[in-house]
């Protein structure tokens, strides 16, 4: 081996060592080289940036105003980001009506509006894994007792029940917010366990403790026959011990019973306030025109 060959050998070994240690360091930091930030998420966030300043038509706004109870509680400064997200959502996500191929304009607007209310101060990439939204006239095929369900990729909603649950802004239950909150919970790791951040996040442990503590609190309240700000269904626990419903039921309570949730479960309220970037306990109903 001459000097030139030796030099080439050293360079090759140095490059291999560099790649090896870089990979190891990124694994320690929790960044997998095989998992770059989700490309679909980047596209969605770029698409939303291009909608800056766009507004709904007066007909679309009127559908929201007539049907969505929370519309009348939303602070003025959130209307513009909400509408930009709705416009983007309608372009990006397919909504099908399982009775006919095409959903009505009212269906499309109301689903998009509710889904985007949840992320009014968050990025659209929260829905980066979403592939399909299916609306059912009433019952969901194959899931008789459910009015909605969610996987990491798909949402099913009963149209009949959706319309009822979005009308009332203060009953603490909202089907669409509930199911899309599952989608957010699934997004980071494919698990719905009421922790909406990944295991590598600095907030993971805090969420884990919160879910365990608040689940106990909720169970105790209902066992003692008390009424509570988060619905009893939030106490559901899987065989594996996950608590998938607390985040979704807590989300509905956060949007629709903000003041009460803040009073009864201040830690849940604060965590959600930071996560969703909004403060519904301060929202006031607009006076009727
Ligand atoms: Zn649920």
Boltz pocket constraint, residues with backbone or C-beta under 6 A from the ligand:
constraints:
  - pocket:
      binder: B
      contacts: [[A, 178], [A, 182], [A, 244], [A, 245], [A, 248]]
      max_distance: 6.0
